[in-house]
Amino acid sequence: METEVKDYTVRQEVWDGGVFVAIYVSQSDVSSLHPKPEPLLLIVPRLCYLPFLFDTLKEHFYTHALVLSEQQIWFEAHGLPLKWHFPVGVLYDLYAQDKTPWEITVHFTGFPSDKLLALENPNALRSHFMNVLKEASYLKQGDIKRINALGVSETNQIWDSFKASKFEPFWKMNEKLSDWSSIVRVPVRICKGDRIFQEPIVPQTEDGQEKTLGQILLEQFEDLFRKRDDGSIESSCKVIVQGIQPSLDSSIVWLSKNLSHPDNFLYIIVRS
C-alpha cells in the first residue's frame, strides 16, 4: 500500500509539471498596421501538445495576426520546426538546453509540410493520440483487447481529461489499459537529437531481474554507455526523463509505470 501511495504521488507530480515559455508571433503573420505584440508568457503542462494552446494564442494575438488558422498553426524554436505530435516536455528536454523561459515562435501561416506532419483536420491530434495509445497497449499486453473494450464514453473520458489536464478522471481510465503483472514489452521512445529510437524493450533480463534504465541504454548505444567492473552502467551523456535525471540503476518498469506520458510511452532524452 505504501508503494502504491508513493507511486500515485509521483504520477501526480509528473502530471502537474510545467514548462515556462515565452511565445512570440512570427513577424510574417503580423499586420504592418500594428506593432509586433509582446510575447505570451505561460506555464505550459509538460504532458500537453503545442496545438492545445491555439485558443489561448488566438485570444492573445487576434488583434495583430493577419490569419488565425488552427490547421495551419506551427511552432519553431531558433529556426527549428517543432513536432506538434511530441509532448511539450519532450520538446523542451530535447531542444531548450534548460533555458527559461523557453522562447518559441508561433506561426499561423506557411506550414512547413516538408518538415512536419500536417494537422489535416480538427481531429488529427485526437486520432494521433489514440493511435499511439493503442500502440503502447499492444506493446505492453501483446494485444489491444483492453483499449478496444472501452466504451465510447470511456474513450472520450481519456481524451477529454487529458486535454483538460484532469488527473483523476484520466488515470481512472488509463489504469484499465495495463496489467503490470504480465507486461510483455515496455513502450519506450529514446530521443537523441532529431532521431527517435523505438525498439521492443523486454522488461526483464534472462535471469528474471527487471532491467534498468542503464541496461536499456547500453543495449542501444554501446559507444556512449559502458558497464563498470561492478556491473553498474556509466556514461558522460545527460539522460533526462520528464525533466529530471534519474539514476541509471532505476527500474525501466517503474519508470514506465510512473513517468510515462499520457500516450503511455516513456520518453528518454539522451544528450551528449
C-alpha positions as protocol buffer text, in pm:
chain_id: "A"
residue {
  index: 1
  type: MET
  ca { x: 0 y: 0 z: 0 }
}
residue {
  index: 2
  type: GLU
  ca { x: 284 y: 240 z: 89 }
}
residue {
  index: 3
  type: THR
  ca { x: 444 y: 179 z: -252 }
}
residue {
  index: 4
  type: GLU
  ca { x: 112 y: 245 z: -427 }
}
residue {
  index: 5
  type: VAL
  ca { x: 74 y: 576 z: -241 }
}
residue {
  index: 6
  type: LYS
  ca { x: 428 y: 682 z: -335 }
}
residue {
  index: 7
  type: ASP
  ca { x: 372 y: 587 z: -699 }
}
residue {
  index: 8
  type: TYR
  ca { x: 45 y: 782 z: -704 }
}
residue {
  index: 9
  type: THR
  ca { x: 229 y: 1087 z: -566 }
}
residue {
  index: 10
  type: VAL
  ca { x: 497 y: 1059 z: -835 }
}
residue {
  index: 11
  type: ARG
  ca { x: 235 y: 1038 z: -1111 }
}
residue {
  index: 12
  type: GLN
  ca { x: 57 y: 1343 z: -970 }
}
residue {
  index: 13
  type: GLU
  ca { x: 381 y: 1542 z: -962 }
}
residue {
  index: 14
  type: VAL
  ca { x: 462 y: 1440 z: -1320 }
}
residue {
  index: 15
  type: TRP
  ca { x: 111 y: 1541 z: -1428 }
}
residue {
  index: 16
  type: ASP
  ca { x: 148 y: 1883 z: -1262 }
}
residue {
  index: 17
  type: GLY
  ca { x: 487 y: 1954 z: -1421 }
}
residue {
  index: 18
  type: GLY
  ca { x: 513 y: 2256 z: -1649 }
}
residue {
  index: 19
  type: VAL
  ca { x: 748 y: 2445 z: -1879 }
}
residue {
  index: 20
  type: PHE
  ca { x: 786 y: 2822 z: -1862 }
}
residue {
  index: 21
  type: VAL
  ca { x: 764 y: 2954 z: -2219 }
}
residue {
  index: 22
  type: ALA
  ca { x: 766 y: 3289 z: -2395 }
}
residue {
  index: 23
  type: ILE
  ca { x: 568 y: 3260 z: -2719 }
}
residue {
  index: 24
  type: TYR
  ca { x: 629 y: 3520 z: -2990 }
}
residue {
  index: 25
  type: VAL
  ca { x: 418 y: 3554 z: -3303 }
}
residue {
  index: 26
  type: SER
  ca { x: 603 y: 3538 z: -3633 }
}
residue {
  index: 27
  type: GLN
  ca { x: 664 y: 3879 z: -3791 }
}
residue {
  index: 28
  type: SER
  ca { x: 532 y: 3744 z: -4121 }
}
residue {
  index: 29
  type: ASP
  ca { x: 194 y: 3684 z: -3954 }
}
residue {
  index: 30
  type: VAL
  ca { x: 160 y: 4034 z: -3812 }
}
residue {
  index: 31
  type: SER
  ca { x: -24 y: 4315 z: -3989 }
}
residue {
  index: 32
  type: SER
  ca { x: 202 y: 4606 z: -4085 }
}
residue {
  index: 33
  type: LEU
  ca { x: -61 y: 4835 z: -3932 }
}
residue {
  index: 34
  type: HIS
  ca { x: 23 y: 4709 z: -3585 }
}
residue {
  index: 35
  type: PRO
  ca { x: 348 y: 4689 z: -3391 }
}
residue {
  index: 36
  type: LYS
  ca { x: 464 y: 4340 z: -3309 }
}
residue {
  index: 37
  type: PRO
  ca { x: 285 y: 4232 z: -2991 }
}
residue {
  index: 38
  type: GLU
  ca { x: 451 y: 4136 z: -2666 }
}
residue {
  index: 39
  type: PRO
  ca { x: 519 y: 3765 z: -2618 }
}
residue {
  index: 40
  type: LEU
  ca { x: 274 y: 3549 z: -2432 }
}
residue {
  index: 41
  type: LEU
  ca { x: 426 y: 3413 z: -2110 }
}
residue {
  index: 42
  type: LEU
  ca { x: 283 y: 3081 z: -1997 }
}
residue {
  index: 43
  type: ILE
  ca { x: 345 y: 2778 z: -1781 }
}
residue {
  index: 44
  type: VAL
  ca { x: 261 y: 2502 z: -2027 }
}
residue {
  index: 45
  type: PRO
  ca { x: 191 y: 2148 z: -1899 }
}
residue {
  index: 46
  type: ARG
  ca { x: 479 y: 1919 z: -1988 }
}
residue {
  index: 47
  type: LEU
  ca { x: 237 y: 1649 z: -2099 }
}
residue {
  index: 48
  type: CYS
  ca { x: 32 y: 1851 z: -2348 }
}
residue {
  index: 49
  type: TYR
  ca { x: 76 y: 1915 z: -2720 }
}
residue {
  index: 50
  type: LEU
  ca { x: 156 y: 2262 z: -2851 }
}
residue {
  index: 51
  type: PRO
  ca { x: -163 y: 2291 z: -3064 }
}
residue {
  index: 52
  type: PHE
  ca { x: -364 y: 2269 z: -2740 }
}
residue {
  index: 53
  type: LEU
  ca { x: -261 y: 2633 z: -2694 }
}
residue {
  index: 54
  type: PHE
  ca { x: -446 y: 2756 z: -3003 }
}
residue {
  index: 55
  type: ASP
  ca { x: -740 y: 2922 z: -2821 }
}
residue {
  index: 56
  type: THR
  ca { x: -506 y: 3094 z: -2573 }
}
residue {
  index: 57
  type: LEU
  ca { x: -282 y: 3217 z: -2855 }
}
residue {
  index: 58
  type: LYS
  ca { x: -580 y: 3330 z: -3061 }
}
residue {
  index: 59
  type: GLU
  ca { x: -704 y: 3541 z: -2771 }
}
residue {
  index: 60
  type: HIS
  ca { x: -363 y: 3699 z: -2718 }
}
residue {
  index: 61
  type: PHE
  ca { x: -269 y: 3768 z: -3081 }
}
residue {
  index: 62
  type: TYR
  ca { x: -605 y: 3815 z: -3259 }
}
residue {
  index: 63
  type: THR
  ca { x: -572 y: 4194 z: -3296 }
}
residue {
  index: 64
  type: HIS
  ca { x: -228 y: 4159 z: -3455 }
}
residue {
  index: 65
  type: ALA
  ca { x: -226 y: 3841 z: -3662 }
}
residue {
  index: 66
  type: LEU
  ca { x: -347 y: 3854 z: -4021 }
}
residue {
  index: 67
  type: VAL
  ca { x: -480 y: 3497 z: -4017 }
}
residue {
  index: 68
  type: LEU
  ca { x: -562 y: 3261 z: -3729 }
}
residue {
  index: 69
  type: SER
  ca { x: -591 y: 2905 z: -3859 }
}
residue {
  index: 70
  type: GLU
  ca { x: -591 y: 2603 z: -3628 }
}
residue {
  index: 71
  type: GLN
  ca { x: -492 y: 2371 z: -3915 }
}
residue {
  index: 72
  type: GLN
  ca { x: -201 y: 2594 z: -4018 }
}
residue {
  index: 73
  type: ILE
  ca { x: -58 y: 2661 z: -3673 }
}
residue {
  index: 74
  type: TRP
  ca { x: 301 y: 2554 z: -3616 }
}
residue {
  index: 75
  type: PHE
  ca { x: 586 y: 2639 z: -3383 }
}
residue {
  index: 76
  type: GLU
  ca { x: 960 y: 2680 z: -3405 }
}
residue {
  index: 77
  type: ALA
  ca { x: 1249 y: 2738 z: -3169 }
}
residue {
  index: 78
  type: HIS
  ca { x: 1561 y: 2910 z: -3304 }
}
residue {
  index: 79
  type: GLY
  ca { x: 1466 y: 2817 z: -3660 }
}
residue {
  index: 80
  type: LEU
  ca { x: 1382 y: 2454 z: -3581 }
}
residue {
  index: 81
  type: PRO
  ca { x: 1022 y: 2349 z: -3656 }
}
residue {
  index: 82
  type: LEU
  ca { x: 879 y: 2170 z: -3351 }
}
residue {
  index: 83
  type: LYS
  ca { x: 690 y: 1844 z: -3396 }
}
residue {
  index: 84
  type: TRP
  ca { x: 334 y: 1905 z: -3282 }
}
residue {
  index: 85
  type: HIS
  ca { x: 284 y: 1535 z: -3205 }
}
residue {
  index: 86
  type: PHE
  ca { x: 561 y: 1536 z: -2943 }
}
residue {
  index: 87
  type: PRO
  ca { x: 468 y: 1636 z: -2586 }
}
residue {
  index: 88
  type: VAL
  ca { x: 586 y: 1982 z: -2482 }
}
residue {
  index: 89
  type: GLY
  ca { x: 808 y: 1840 z: -2209 }
}
residue {
  index: 90
  type: VAL
  ca { x: 988 y: 1615 z: -2458 }
}
residue {
  index: 91
  type: LEU
  ca { x: 1049 y: 1909 z: -2694 }
}
residue {
  index: 92
  type: TYR
  ca { x: 1181 y: 2119 z: -2408 }
}
residue {
  index: 93
  type: ASP
  ca { x: 1417 y: 1849 z: -2283 }
}
residue {
  index: 94
  type: LEU
  ca { x: 1543 y: 1794 z: -2638 }
}
residue {
  index: 95
  type: TYR
  ca { x: 1598 y: 2149 z: -2756 }
}
residue {
  index: 96
  type: ALA
  ca { x: 1577 y: 2413 z: -2481 }
}
residue {
  index: 97
  type: GLN
  ca { x: 1910 y: 2336 z: -2314 }
}
residue {
  index: 98
  type: ASP
  ca { x: 1742 y: 2404 z: -1978 }
}
residue {
  index: 99
  type: LYS
  ca { x: 1679 y: 2773 z: -2062 }
}
residue {
  index: 100
  type: THR
  ca { x: 1381 y: 2950 z: -1906 }
}
residue {
  index: 101
  type: PRO
  ca { x: 1170 y: 3096 z: -2031 }
}
residue {
  index: 102
  type: TRP
  ca { x: 1194 y: 2883 z: -2343 }
}
residue {
  index: 103
  type: GLU
  ca { x: 1148 y: 3121 z: -2634 }
}
residue {
  index: 104
  type: ILE
  ca { x: 942 y: 2980 z: -2919 }
}
residue {
  index: 105
  type: THR
  ca { x: 767 y: 3136 z: -3216 }
}
residue {
  index: 106
  type: VAL
  ca { x: 414 y: 3058 z: -3333 }
}
residue {
  index: 107
  type: HIS
  ca { x: 314 y: 3076 z: -3699 }
}
residue {
  index: 108
  type: PHE
  ca { x: -40 y: 3080 z: -3833 }
}
residue {
  index: 109
  type: THR
  ca { x: 58 y: 3053 z: -4200 }
}
residue {
  index: 110
  type: GLY
  ca { x: 326 y: 2888 z: -4412 }
}
residue {
  index: 111
  type: PHE
  ca { x: 300 y: 2541 z: -4259 }
}
residue {
  index: 112
  type: PRO
  ca { x: 625 y: 2351 z: -4347 }
}
residue {
  index: 113
  type: SER
  ca { x: 463 y: 2032 z: -4474 }
}
residue {
  index: 114
  type: ASP
  ca { x: 803 y: 1906 z: -4591 }
}
residue {
  index: 115
  type: LYS
  ca { x: 927 y: 1906 z: -4230 }
}
residue {
  index: 116
  type: LEU
  ca { x: 620 y: 1845 z: -4013 }
}
residue {
  index: 117
  type: LEU
  ca { x: 320 y: 1615 z: -4022 }
}
residue {
  index: 118
  type: ALA
  ca { x: 15 y: 1805 z: -4139 }
}
residue {
  index: 119
  type: LEU
  ca { x: -269 y: 1885 z: -3899 }
}
residue {
  index: 120
  type: GLU
  ca { x: -523 y: 1777 z: -4158 }
}
residue {
  index: 121
  type: ASN
  ca { x: -838 y: 1835 z: -3954 }
}
residue {
  index: 122
  type: PRO
  ca { x: -952 y: 1928 z: -3602 }
}
residue {
  index: 123
  type: ASN
  ca { x: -950 y: 1559 z: -3502 }
}
residue {
  index: 124
  type: ALA
  ca { x: -591 y: 1495 z: -3614 }
}
residue {
  index: 125
  type: LEU
  ca { x: -449 y: 1538 z: -3264 }
}
residue {
  index: 126
  type: ARG
  ca { x: -702 y: 1303 z: -3106 }
}
residue {
  index: 127
  type: SER
  ca { x: -652 y: 1042 z: -3378 }
}
residue {
  index: 128
  type: HIS
  ca { x: -276 y: 1059 z: -3334 }
}
residue {
  index: 129
  type: PHE
  ca { x: -300 y: 1029 z: -2956 }
}
residue {
  index: 130
  type: MET
  ca { x: -538 y: 732 z: -2963 }
}
residue {
  index: 131
  type: ASN
  ca { x: -326 y: 551 z: -3222 }
}
residue {
  index: 132
  type: VAL
  ca { x: -13 y: 592 z: -3008 }
}
residue {
  index: 133
  type: LEU
  ca { x: -208 y: 477 z: -2703 }
}
residue {
  index: 134
  type: LYS
  ca { x: -313 y: 163 z: -2892 }
}
residue {
  index: 135
  type: GLU
  ca { x: 47 y: 104 z: -2996 }
}
residue {
  index: 136
  type: ALA
  ca { x: 162 y: 130 z: -2635 }
}
residue {
  index: 137
  type: SER
  ca { x: -118 y: -104 z: -2524 }
}
residue {
  index: 138
  type: TYR
  ca { x: -14 y: -359 z: -2783 }
}
residue {
  index: 139
  type: LEU
  ca { x: 349 y: -346 z: -2672 }
}
residue {
  index: 140
  type: LYS
  ca { x: 260 y: -387 z: -2305 }
}
residue {
  index: 141
  type: GLN
  ca { x: -3 y: -658 z: -2330 }
}
residue {
  index: 142
  type: GLY
  ca { x: 62 y: -816 z: -2671 }
}
residue {
  index: 143
  type: ASP
  ca { x: -282 y: -712 z: -2797 }
}
residue {
  index: 144
  type: ILE
  ca { x: -525 y: -420 z: -2786 }
}
residue {
  index: 145
  type: LYS
  ca { x: -815 y: -602 z: -2621 }
}
residue {
  index: 146
  type: ARG
  ca { x: -819 y: -370 z: -2321 }
}
residue {
  index: 147
  type: ILE
  ca { x: -841 y: -49 z: -2519 }
}
residue {
  index: 148
  type: ASN
  ca { x: -1090 y: -198 z: -2765 }
}
residue {
  index: 149
  type: ALA
  ca { x: -1308 y: -299 z: -2469 }
}
residue {
  index: 150
  type: LEU
  ca { x: -1353 y: 63 z: -2364 }
}
residue {
  index: 151
  type: GLY
  ca { x: -1691 y: 216 z: -2437 }
}
residue {
  index: 152
  type: VAL
  ca { x: -1735 y: 540 z: -2629 }
}
residue {
  index: 153
  type: SER
  ca { x: -1783 y: 741 z: -2309 }
}
residue {
  index: 154
  type: GLU
  ca { x: -1469 y: 587 z: -2156 }
}
residue {
  index: 155
  type: THR
  ca { x: -1262 y: 663 z: -2466 }
}
residue {
  index: 156
  type: ASN
  ca { x: -1394 y: 1018 z: -2462 }
}
residue {
  index: 157
  type: GLN
  ca { x: -1304 y: 1046 z: -2093 }
}
residue {
  index: 158
  type: ILE
  ca { x: -941 y: 952 z: -2168 }
}
residue {
  index: 159
  type: TRP
  ca { x: -906 y: 1219 z: -2437 }
}
residue {
  index: 160
  type: ASP
  ca { x: -1115 y: 1491 z: -2272 }
}
residue {
  index: 161
  type: SER
  ca { x: -946 y: 1457 z: -1933 }
}
residue {
  index: 162
  type: PHE
  ca { x: -601 y: 1456 z: -2093 }
}
residue {
  index: 163
  type: LYS
  ca { x: -676 y: 1767 z: -2296 }
}
residue {
  index: 164
  type: ALA
  ca { x: -827 y: 1942 z: -1994 }
}
residue {
  index: 165
  type: SER
  ca { x: -536 y: 1833 z: -1767 }
}
residue {
  index: 166
  type: LYS
  ca { x: -765 y: 1647 z: -1527 }
}
residue {
  index: 167
  type: PHE
  ca { x: -554 y: 1392 z: -1347 }
}
residue {
  index: 168
  type: GLU
  ca { x: -811 y: 1181 z: -1160 }
}
residue {
  index: 169
  type: PRO
  ca { x: -1053 y: 1100 z: -1447 }
}
residue {
  index: 170
  type: PHE
  ca { x: -765 y: 1032 z: -1685 }
}
residue {
  index: 171
  type: TRP
  ca { x: -591 y: 784 z: -1456 }
}
residue {
  index: 172
  type: LYS
  ca { x: -919 y: 616 z: -1366 }
}
residue {
  index: 173
  type: MET
  ca { x: -948 y: 511 z: -1731 }
}
residue {
  index: 174
  type: ASN
  ca { x: -579 y: 471 z: -1805 }
}
residue {
  index: 175
  type: GLU
  ca { x: -528 y: 214 z: -1530 }
}
residue {
  index: 176
  type: LYS
  ca { x: -772 y: -13 z: -1712 }
}
residue {
  index: 177
  type: LEU
  ca { x: -528 y: -41 z: -2002 }
}
residue {
  index: 178
  type: SER
  ca { x: -240 y: -215 z: -1824 }
}
residue {
  index: 179
  type: ASP
  ca { x: -179 y: -532 z: -1627 }
}
residue {
  index: 180
  type: TRP
  ca { x: 171 y: -471 z: -1495 }
}
residue {
  index: 181
  type: SER
  ca { x: 198 y: -827 z: -1366 }
}
residue {
  index: 182
  type: SER
  ca { x: 200 y: -961 z: -1722 }
}
residue {
  index: 183
  type: ILE
  ca { x: 371 y: -689 z: -1922 }
}
residue {
  index: 184
  type: VAL
  ca { x: 527 y: -817 z: -2247 }
}
residue {
  index: 185
  type: ARG
  ca { x: 720 y: -514 z: -2369 }
}
residue {
  index: 186
  type: VAL
  ca { x: 790 y: -168 z: -2228 }
}
residue {
  index: 187
  type: PRO
  ca { x: 674 y: 118 z: -2457 }
}
residue {
  index: 188
  type: VAL
  ca { x: 987 y: 333 z: -2481 }
}
residue {
  index: 189
  type: ARG
  ca { x: 1099 y: 605 z: -2720 }
}
residue {
  index: 190
  type: ILE
  ca { x: 1460 y: 716 z: -2690 }
}
residue {
  index: 191
  type: CYS
  ca { x: 1524 y: 1061 z: -2835 }
}
residue {
  index: 192
  type: LYS
  ca { x: 1872 y: 1172 z: -2933 }
}
residue {
  index: 193
  type: GLY
  ca { x: 1890 y: 1489 z: -3139 }
}
residue {
  index: 194
  type: ASP
  ca { x: 1640 y: 1453 z: -3424 }
}
residue {
  index: 195
  type: ARG
  ca { x: 1650 y: 1073 z: -3414 }
}
residue {
  index: 196
  type: ILE
  ca { x: 1393 y: 858 z: -3240 }
}
residue {
  index: 197
  type: PHE
  ca { x: 1481 y: 503 z: -3141 }
}
residue {
  index: 198
  type: GLN
  ca { x: 1194 y: 268 z: -3070 }
}
residue {
  index: 199
  type: GLU
  ca { x: 1298 y: -91 z: -3015 }
}
residue {
  index: 200
  type: PRO
  ca { x: 1091 y: -361 z: -2842 }
}
residue {
  index: 201
  type: ILE
  ca { x: 1210 y: -349 z: -2480 }
}
residue {
  index: 202
  type: VAL
  ca { x: 1183 y: -674 z: -2287 }
}
residue {
  index: 203
  type: PRO
  ca { x: 1129 y: -575 z: -1922 }
}
residue {
  index: 204
  type: GLN
  ca { x: 1341 y: -848 z: -1764 }
}
residue {
  index: 205
  type: THR
  ca { x: 1688 y: -995 z: -1801 }
}
residue {
  index: 206
  type: GLU
  ca { x: 1739 y: -1365 z: -1876 }
}
residue {
  index: 207
  type: ASP
  ca { x: 1764 y: -1437 z: -1504 }
}
residue {
  index: 208
  type: GLY
  ca { x: 1427 y: -1270 z: -1433 }
}
residue {
  index: 209
  type: GLN
  ca { x: 1552 y: -938 z: -1294 }
}
residue {
  index: 210
  type: GLU
  ca { x: 1387 y: -614 z: -1401 }
}
residue {
  index: 211
  type: LYS
  ca { x: 1607 y: -431 z: -1649 }
}
residue {
  index: 212
  type: THR
  ca { x: 1744 y: -93 z: -1552 }
}
residue {
  index: 213
  type: LEU
  ca { x: 1747 y: 232 z: -1745 }
}
residue {
  index: 214
  type: GLY
  ca { x: 2124 y: 194 z: -1788 }
}
residue {
  index: 215
  type: GLN
  ca { x: 2092 y: -156 z: -1932 }
}
residue {
  index: 216
  type: ILE
  ca { x: 1837 y: -36 z: -2187 }
}
residue {
  index: 217
  type: LEU
  ca { x: 2062 y: 250 z: -2297 }
}
residue {
  index: 218
  type: LEU
  ca { x: 2371 y: 26 z: -2311 }
}
residue {
  index: 219
  type: GLU
  ca { x: 2184 y: -207 z: -2547 }
}
residue {
  index: 220
  type: GLN
  ca { x: 2101 y: 87 z: -2775 }
}
residue {
  index: 221
  type: PHE
  ca { x: 2421 y: 294 z: -2750 }
}
residue {
  index: 222
  type: GLU
  ca { x: 2724 y: 75 z: -2685 }
}
residue {
  index: 223
  type: ASP
  ca { x: 2952 y: 363 z: -2786 }
}
residue {
  index: 224
  type: LEU
  ca { x: 2804 y: 605 z: -2532 }
}
residue {
  index: 225
  type: PHE
  ca { x: 2740 y: 382 z: -2231 }
}
residue {
  index: 226
  type: ARG
  ca { x: 2964 y: 123 z: -2067 }
}
residue {
  index: 227
  type: LYS
  ca { x: 2946 y: -133 z: -1790 }
}
residue {
  index: 228
  type: ARG
  ca { x: 3179 y: -95 z: -1493 }
}
residue {
  index: 229
  type: ASP
  ca { x: 3351 y: -385 z: -1322 }
}
residue {
  index: 230
  type: ASP
  ca { x: 3081 y: -385 z: -1053 }
}
residue {
  index: 231
  type: GLY
  ca { x: 2810 y: -424 z: -1318 }
}
residue {
  index: 232
  type: SER
  ca { x: 2672 y: -71 z: -1296 }
}
residue {
  index: 233
  type: ILE
  ca { x: 2633 y: 144 z: -1608 }
}
residue {
  index: 234
  type: GLU
  ca { x: 2802 y: 480 z: -1660 }
}
residue {
  index: 235
  type: SER
  ca { x: 2811 y: 746 z: -1932 }
}
residue {
  index: 236
  type: SER
  ca { x: 2913 y: 1105 z: -1990 }
}
residue {
  index: 237
  type: CYS
  ca { x: 2577 y: 1164 z: -2159 }
}
residue {
  index: 238
  type: LYS
  ca { x: 2294 y: 1350 z: -1989 }
}
residue {
  index: 239
  type: VAL
  ca { x: 1987 y: 1126 z: -1960 }
}
residue {
  index: 240
  type: ILE
  ca { x: 1657 y: 1304 z: -1898 }
}
residue {
  index: 241
  type: VAL
  ca { x: 1310 y: 1168 z: -1826 }
}
residue {
  index: 242
  type: GLN
  ca { x: 1030 y: 1414 z: -1751 }
}
residue {
  index: 243
  type: GLY
  ca { x: 1277 y: 1694 z: -1690 }
}
residue {
  index: 244
  type: ILE
  ca { x: 1486 y: 1506 z: -1433 }
}
residue {
  index: 245
  type: GLN
  ca { x: 1798 y: 1290 z: -1447 }
}
residue {
  index: 246
  type: PRO
  ca { x: 1702 y: 953 z: -1297 }
}
residue {
  index: 247
  type: SER
  ca { x: 1961 y: 706 z: -1174 }
}
residue {
  index: 248
  type: LEU
  ca { x: 2075 y: 467 z: -1445 }
}
residue {
  index: 249
  type: ASP
  ca { x: 2000 y: 195 z: -1188 }
}
residue {
  index: 250
  type: SER
  ca { x: 1628 y: 283 z: -1199 }
}
residue {
  index: 251
  type: SER
  ca { x: 1391 y: 2 z: -1297 }
}
residue {
  index: 252
  type: ILE
  ca { x: 1267 y: 55 z: -1652 }
}
residue {
  index: 253
  type: VAL
  ca { x: 929 y: -91 z: -1550 }
}
residue {
  index: 254
  type: TRP
  ca { x: 893 y: 153 z: -1257 }
}
residue {
  index: 255
  type: LEU
  ca { x: 988 y: 445 z: -1481 }
}
residue {
  index: 256
  type: SER
  ca { x: 737 y: 335 z: -1744 }
}
residue {
  index: 257
  type: LYS
  ca { x: 462 y: 291 z: -1486 }
}
residue {
  index: 258
  type: ASN
  ca { x: 511 y: 630 z: -1324 }
}
residue {
  index: 259
  type: LEU
  ca { x: 694 y: 866 z: -1562 }
}
residue {
  index: 260
  type: SER
  ca { x: 534 y: 782 z: -1896 }
}
residue {
  index: 261
  type: HIS
  ca { x: 336 y: 1042 z: -2087 }
}
residue {
  index: 262
  type: PRO
  ca { x: -42 y: 1008 z: -2125 }
}
residue {
  index: 263
  type: ASP
  ca { x: 15 y: 825 z: -2455 }
}
residue {
  index: 264
  type: ASN
  ca { x: 172 y: 557 z: -2229 }
}
residue {
  index: 265
  type: PHE
  ca { x: 518 y: 584 z: -2385 }
}
residue {
  index: 266
  type: LEU
  ca { x: 826 y: 652 z: -2174 }
}
residue {
  index: 267
  type: TYR
  ca { x: 1033 y: 921 z: -2347 }
}
residue {
  index: 268
  type: ILE
  ca { x: 1404 y: 907 z: -2267 }
}
residue {
  index: 269
  type: ILE
  ca { x: 1619 y: 1201 z: -2381 }
}
residue {
  index: 270
  type: VAL
  ca { x: 1990 y: 1136 z: -2437 }
}
residue {
  index: 271
  type: ARG
  ca { x: 2208 y: 1446 z: -2473 }
}
residue {
  index: 272
  type: SER
  ca { x: 2579 y: 1413 z: -2544 }
}
